[in-house]
Every structure is written in C-alpha cells, then in structure tokens.
Amino acid sequence: MIEDCHELPSKVSLRTRRPVLAMTMSSFQERPALSARASRRDWWGLAILALPCLLYSMDLTVLNLAVPSLTADLQPSGPQLLWIVDIYGFVLAGALITMGALGDRIGRRKLLMWGAAAFGSASILAAFSPTAELLIVARALLGLAAATLAPSTLSLISTMFRDPGQRSLAIGIWMASFSLGGAIGPLVGGALLEHFWWGSVFLIAVPVMVLLLVAAPRLLPEFKDSDRARVEVGTALLSIAAMLALVYGAKRVLIGSFDPAGMVALATGIVLGTLLVRGQLAAGRPMIDFRLFAQASFAIPVGIYFTGLFLSFGTLLLFAQYLQLALEMPPFEAGLWTLFSAAGFLIGSLSAPAFAERAGPTRVIPISLLVASAGFAMLSWSVMAGLFPAVLAAAFLMALGVGPVLTLSTDLIVGAVPVARAGSAAAIAETSSELGGALGIGVMGSMAISVYRGAIGPALDASLPETVRVAAADSLGTLHAAIGGLGQPAQETLRAAATSAFNIGFAAQSAACAALALLAALASLAMKSRATRLNQNGV
C-alpha cells in the first residue's frame, strides 16, 4: 500500500531522523528524474491550468472596488456587507483540505471541471443577485468552487511534469499566475465599473471557465488513487467546520475585536481541529494524511511557505491602503502602481527555478529571504521619508524576494510526496497559505493599527466632535468618511495628522517584517549548515 511506504513509526530515534533532514535540504540536481520530460501538450495544459489560478486571486481583490456601487444598489446592513466580502475566503479556506482529498479519490481533472462549472454558475448568480442575502450565498458557493481549483491545478502539475527541473519551472508559472491575477484584478475591475454595473466584475469568470471546460479533456491527464480512502462526509464536514471557525476567529481576534463571538469561534476551531487531526492520525487509511508532517522534507517547506505568505499578505494590504488613503489615489491609479510589486512577484517566481537548478534551493531560499528583508526595511524607511519612487522600488524588491520563497517551497512540498498524494499535499499547502495570509493580515495589521492609534491620539483634542474622534481613532479610512462636517482648515489638519500616523504604523509593520524575514533567512541557513554537516559525516 502507498500509505505504508511513507508512514513513519511513532517512535523514531534522532539518528533515524537526521538523514530525513539532510534529504530535505538537498538540491534539485540530486533528485533523479522520475520519467520522460513533459510534452508540448503538457505545456499547453499548463497554460489552461493557469486560467483558474488567475480568477482565484482576482476574485479575492476585484470585489473591493465594487463595494460602493453594490452597497448603493442592494443596501446591505453592516454585518451583511462584511459577510459579502469575507464569506468567499472563509469557505475557500475551510474546504481546501477536503477538496484535495476528494480530487485524489475521484480524479483531479474531474474535480477541476466540476469546480470550473460550479465557479462559472456561481459567478452568474452573484452578478445578477437582487438581494444581499442571495449575494452572500453566491459568494459562499464561489468559495466552495474555488477550493477545488488550487489543489487540483497543483496536483495535476505534479502528474504532468515529472522531471524535477521542468516541474520547478511549471510551479513558477503557476505561482506567477496568482500574482498576475492579483495585479490585474483591480485594473480589470476598475475598467468594468466605469462602464457597467457592479455585477460585471463577476462575469469575467464565465468565458474563462467555459474555455477550461472545453480544453481540459483534450489537454489535461486524469489521475486518481484507486487505493485512496473514501471521502467520509463526517470528516469532510469536521474539516470545513474547523477551518471556518479557525479563520473567522483568528481574523476577529487578531484585528483587535476581542468580542465573544471571535473568541468562541477561535476556541471552537482549535477543539475541532484537534479532534480532526487525532482522528485522522488514528485511522488506518486517513482521508487527510496528516502523517505527512512527520516527514521533515514536507513539514519544513510548508513552514517556509507559511512564513512567506505571513510576511507578504499584511504588507500588500497596507500598501494598497497607503496608495488609496494616505496618497488619496483613485482605485484604478492605485492598481497601476501595484504593478511594481506584481512585477517583482512575477520575475522572482519565474526566475527562481533557473537559480535553484544552478545553486540549489537551500541557497536560493535564504538569499531570497535576505532580499525580502532588505525590501521590507527599505519600505519602512521610504514611507517615513515620503519618497514615493523609493516606496515603489521597495515594494518591487520585497516581492522579488518573496516570489522565489513561495515558488521553491511549493516545489519542495510537491516533490516530498508520491504522486498519488499530491492532491492532499497541495490542499495542505494551500490551507497553510490561507492561514498564513489571514494571520499575516491579522497580526501585522493589528500592529499597524495599534501604532496608528498611539500616534493619532495627541491630535484628537476635546474640541472635535465625538463621532470624529471615534472614527479617527479607528482607522484612516473611517476618518475620511467622518470629517465632512468639519471646516476646511480642521479637515486638512486632522487628515494630515492621521496620514502621518498611518505612515508611522505602516513603517513599523514593515520594519517588523524585515526583522522576521532576516530571522527566517538565518534559520534556513542554519538548517542548510546542519544538513551539510550530517551529509559529510554520513549520518
């Protein structure tokens, strides 16, 4: 059985584990090619796989631009608007692991096509939703369908590209498609909203999904594990409930909203997650193979992947707010300037395989983390100095460093498991990305908000209306919406103070990311050094 070949005993000596660490830190050149190199059809298939990845990331950003117009049309309540924005990510995170296991069982191409059909249908439902309640349902269905896309595409790449060098390049292209989708989402969305209604931003997905459904049977292979444990409804529901509660609770608690609902959700998520892991570890043929984490060759790259997303997500969110709130740019113009960070991700992701083939990932990953650390540090300095060209250069440098980290760690994750388990491995990797992104936004965002509130405090004197003081202390965005009733001099003074406070918070967050990236680089260098010694000593 495949499970038996990769299961580790519960009690393993340190001497037994050492070669596993050494194998983890080995270079790409040391891995033998598994089969013939990919064909032209496989590369065309990769182009098709990139399409849903573009939409996957576009749908995370494009709705933000449509919020003002859909609010005027549907008139949702405050909680309804929050659910319209957040439900997509919550359901997506909750369903990823289950969908990865389902793809291994029923077939990855089949699951991808089911997901594409569901995504296109849910997009039409969202575009023409007449009420806020129906839009929330449509967004939830979009999240469920999107959960099939990332693990299916990544696991199919592992099937199509068996040569390590080609697989690394394919994963770089796969990763770049996410960056490109995040970059063009605001641009395409902004252009559509200038000429059409808010629902048009959802209809972008329909022709793309139709193309995928037509081309997939011709260009993509099918693969499923006949020995895979069946997908248990109870385990699937437990997985979804645990992830939903964890992500929702973490977001509520880490942004400073220590309300009972957030605390209860977080505690519930931890309890359900513990029950899920313990149950799957005890199962003879688990639906979700958490035993993969017993292998250092899998667990370490997942940790690196998580770290890269933790560092970048919060920074990119604050960068977008910096452009639109601190510099007061319209959405489309702000989207144009975010192309600098998108270009960094694209170049870093696509160039990483070539560098790794020459020097090995154990050298490229630490160097990339050092580049990212320099970018974060430069961003902190340039924001405080008010040098916009330097801010753009820093955003590019930061993304240039993070791109190879994400690409190479993903390749190591996929390469650490047998092809039959690629769907589960991809789903676990994507789940870690959702958690890393959510925690990055929560932790780093909370730091920026805390520093902002401390810096804006002295400017909020008693002469200001209470509603203005409360709004200004909350965030720069709420301040802009609340100062309309003040006189022009008072508006300018308070706006300048709030902008300065926001910049201080952004700079503090960037400096913290620089320190964390430096620590991660040093830790990966220490791991590489230890692996080298173990190899030299033959242990």
Secondary structure in CASP SS format (residue, H / E / C, confidence):
PFRMAT SS
TARGET T0000
AUTHOR 0000-0000-0000
METHOD secondary structure of the structure
MODEL  1
M C 1.00
I H 1.00
E H 1.00
D H 1.00
C H 1.00
H H 1.00
E C 1.00
L C 1.00
P C 1.00
S C 1.00
K C 1.00
V C 1.00
S C 1.00
L H 1.00
R H 1.00
T H 1.00
R H 1.00
R H 1.00
P H 1.00
V H 1.00
L H 1.00
A H 1.00
M H 1.00
T H 1.00
M C 1.00
S C 1.00
S C 1.00
F H 1.00
Q H 1.00
E H 1.00
R C 1.00
P C 1.00
A C 1.00
L C 1.00
S C 1.00
A C 1.00
R C 1.00
A C 1.00
S C 1.00
R H 1.00
R H 1.00
D H 1.00
W H 1.00
W H 1.00
G H 1.00
L H 1.00
A H 1.00
I H 1.00
L H 1.00
A H 1.00
L H 1.00
P H 1.00
C H 1.00
L H 1.00
L H 1.00
Y H 1.00
S H 1.00
M H 1.00
D H 1.00
L H 1.00
T H 1.00
V H 1.00
L H 1.00
N H 1.00
L H 1.00
A H 1.00
V H 1.00
P H 1.00
S H 1.00
L H 1.00
T H 1.00
A H 1.00
D H 1.00
L H 1.00
Q C 1.00
P C 1.00
S C 1.00
G H 1.00
P H 1.00
Q H 1.00
L H 1.00
L H 1.00
W H 1.00
I H 1.00
V H 1.00
D H 1.00
I H 1.00
Y H 1.00
G H 1.00
F H 1.00
V H 1.00
L H 1.00
A H 1.00
G H 1.00
A H 1.00
L H 1.00
I H 1.00
T H 1.00
M H 1.00
G H 1.00
A H 1.00
L H 1.00
G H 1.00
D H 1.00
R H 1.00
I H 1.00
G C 1.00
R H 1.00
R H 1.00
K H 1.00
L H 1.00
L H 1.00
M H 1.00
W H 1.00
G H 1.00
A H 1.00
A H 1.00
A H 1.00
F H 1.00
G H 1.00
S H 1.00
A H 1.00
S H 1.00
I H 1.00
L H 1.00
A H 1.00
A H 1.00
F C 1.00
S C 1.00
P C 1.00
T C 1.00
A H 1.00
E H 1.00
L H 1.00
L H 1.00
I H 1.00
V H 1.00
A H 1.00
R H 1.00
A H 1.00
L H 1.00
L H 1.00
G H 1.00
L H 1.00
A H 1.00
A H 1.00
A H 1.00
T H 1.00
L H 1.00
A H 1.00
P H 1.00
S H 1.00
T H 1.00
L H 1.00
S H 1.00
L H 1.00
I H 1.00
S H 1.00
T H 1.00
M H 1.00
F C 1.00
R C 1.00
D C 1.00
P H 1.00
G H 1.00
Q H 1.00
R H 1.00
S H 1.00
L H 1.00
A H 1.00
I H 1.00
G H 1.00
I H 1.00
W H 1.00
M H 1.00
A H 1.00
S H 1.00
F H 1.00
S H 1.00
L H 1.00
G H 1.00
G H 1.00
A H 1.00
I H 1.00
G H 1.00
P H 1.00
L H 1.00
V H 1.00
G H 1.00
G H 1.00
A H 1.00
L H 1.00
L H 1.00
E C 1.00
H C 1.00
F C 1.00
W C 1.00
W C 1.00
G C 1.00
S H 1.00
V H 1.00
F H 1.00
L H 1.00
I C 1.00
A H 1.00
V H 1.00
P H 1.00
V H 1.00
M H 1.00
V H 1.00
L H 1.00
L H 1.00
L H 1.00
V H 1.00
A H 1.00
A H 1.00
P H 1.00
R H 1.00
L H 1.00
L C 1.00
P C 1.00
E C 1.00
F C 1.00
K C 1.00
D C 1.00
S C 1.00
D C 1.00
R C 1.00
A C 1.00
R C 1.00
V C 1.00
E C 1.00
V H 1.00
G H 1.00
T H 1.00
A H 1.00
L H 1.00
L H 1.00
S H 1.00
I H 1.00
A H 1.00
A H 1.00
M H 1.00
L H 1.00
A H 1.00
L H 1.00
V H 1.00
Y H 1.00
G H 1.00
A H 1.00
K H 1.00
R H 1.00
V H 1.00
L H 1.00
I C 1.00
G C 1.00
S C 1.00
F C 1.00
D C 1.00
P H 1.00
A H 1.00
G H 1.00
M H 1.00
V H 1.00
A H 1.00
L H 1.00
A H 1.00
T H 1.00
G H 1.00
I H 1.00
V H 1.00
L H 1.00
G H 1.00
T H 1.00
L H 1.00
L H 1.00
V H 1.00
R H 1.00
G H 1.00
Q H 1.00
L H 1.00
A H 1.00
A C 1.00
G C 1.00
R C 1.00
P C 1.00
M C 1.00
I C 1.00
D C 1.00
F H 1.00
R H 1.00
L H 1.00
F H 1.00
A H 1.00
Q C 1.00
A H 1.00
S H 1.00
F H 1.00
A H 1.00
I H 1.00
P H 1.00
V H 1.00
G H 1.00
I H 1.00
Y H 1.00
F H 1.00
T H 1.00
G H 1.00
L H 1.00
F H 1.00
L H 1.00
S H 1.00
F H 1.00
G H 1.00
T H 1.00
L H 1.00
L H 1.00
L H 1.00
F H 1.00
A H 1.00
Q H 1.00
Y H 1.00
L H 1.00
Q H 1.00
L H 1.00
A H 1.00
L C 1.00
E C 1.00
M C 1.00
P C 1.00
P H 1.00
F H 1.00
E H 1.00
A H 1.00
G H 1.00
L H 1.00
W H 1.00
T C 1.00
L H 1.00
F H 1.00
S H 1.00
A H 1.00
A H 1.00
G H 1.00
F H 1.00
L H 1.00
I H 1.00
G H 1.00
S H 1.00
L H 1.00
S H 1.00
A H 1.00
P H 1.00
A H 1.00
F H 1.00
A H 1.00
E H 1.00
R H 1.00
A H 1.00
G C 1.00
P H 1.00
T H 1.00
R H 1.00
V H 1.00
I H 1.00
P H 1.00
I H 1.00
S H 1.00
L H 1.00
L H 1.00
V H 1.00
A H 1.00
S H 1.00
A H 1.00
G H 1.00
F H 1.00
A H 1.00
M H 1.00
L H 1.00
S H 1.00
W H 1.00
S H 1.00
V H 1.00
M H 1.00
A H 1.00
G C 1.00
L C 1.00
F H 1.00
P H 1.00
A H 1.00
V H 1.00
L H 1.00
A H 1.00
A H 1.00
A H 1.00
F H 1.00
L H 1.00
M H 1.00
A H 1.00
L H 1.00
G H 1.00
V H 1.00
G H 1.00
P H 1.00
V H 1.00
L H 1.00
T H 1.00
L H 1.00
S H 1.00
T H 1.00
D H 1.00
L H 1.00
I H 1.00
V H 1.00
G H 1.00
A C 1.00
V C 1.00
P C 1.00
V H 1.00
A H 1.00
R H 1.00
A H 1.00
G H 1.00
S H 1.00
A H 1.00
A H 1.00
A H 1.00
I H 1.00
A H 1.00
E H 1.00
T H 1.00
S H 1.00
S H 1.00
E H 1.00
L H 1.00
G H 1.00
G H 1.00
A H 1.00
L H 1.00
G H 1.00
I H 1.00
G H 1.00
V H 1.00
M H 1.00
G H 1.00
S H 1.00
M H 1.00
A H 1.00
I H 1.00
S H 1.00
V H 1.00
Y H 1.00
R H 1.00
G H 1.00
A H 1.00
I H 1.00
G H 1.00
P H 1.00
A H 1.00
L C 1.00
D C 1.00
A C 1.00
S C 1.00
L C 1.00
P C 1.00
E H 1.00
T H 1.00
V H 1.00
R H 1.00
V H 1.00
A H 1.00
A H 1.00
A H 1.00
D H 1.00
S C 1.00
L H 1.00
G H 1.00
T H 1.00
L H 1.00
H H 1.00
A H 1.00
A H 1.00
I H 1.00
G H 1.00
G H 1.00
L C 1.00
G C 1.00
Q H 1.00
P H 1.00
A H 1.00
Q H 1.00
E H 1.00
T H 1.00
L H 1.00
R H 1.00
A H 1.00
A H 1.00
A H 1.00
T H 1.00
S H 1.00
A H 1.00
F H 1.00
N H 1.00
I H 1.00
G H 1.00
F H 1.00
A H 1.00
A H 1.00
Q H 1.00
S H 1.00
A H 1.00
A H 1.00
C H 1.00
A H 1.00
A H 1.00
L H 1.00
A H 1.00
L H 1.00
L H 1.00
A H 1.00
A H 1.00
L H 1.00
A H 1.00
S H 1.00
L H 1.00
A H 1.00
M H 1.00
K H 1.00
S H 1.00
R H 1.00
A H 1.00
T H 1.00
R H 1.00
L H 1.00
N H 1.00
Q H 1.00
N H 1.00
G C 1.00
V C 1.00
END
